[in-house]
């Protein structure tokens, strides 16, 4: 199993395969890699799945979306990002005050294991109003 740093955060993890969103069981203490292996989307030696599929999690602060082992900003279209955020809001009944974060920066992790996000798109309620800002990020 992989080394996992976010075990103290209540979160639901997800992955986007093609244009389809897959959600884990809520509040599991599992890494994305371990979940992907369990679901048989990848084996332990396959690095391409994590590199090629946007993934993330939802916690009490917001929606985090990233890609690759370095958790960089995802390579997805504005349309797919909007679709994903809307679907997460509906499926998880999310508060529109939660923020949407993209990517991470290499920096000191917080005490709960989080790296700071590369981009904070603001609250969910505002994300879809910021078309120009979103285009610059993606």
Secondary structure, DSSP 8 states (H G I E B T S, - for coil): ----S-TTS--EEEEEETTEEEE--TT----HHHHHHHTTS--TT--HHHHHS-EEEE-SSEEEEEBTTTTB-----HHHHHHHHHHHHHHHT--TTSEEEEEE-SS---TTS---EEEEEEEHHHHTT-HHHHHHH-
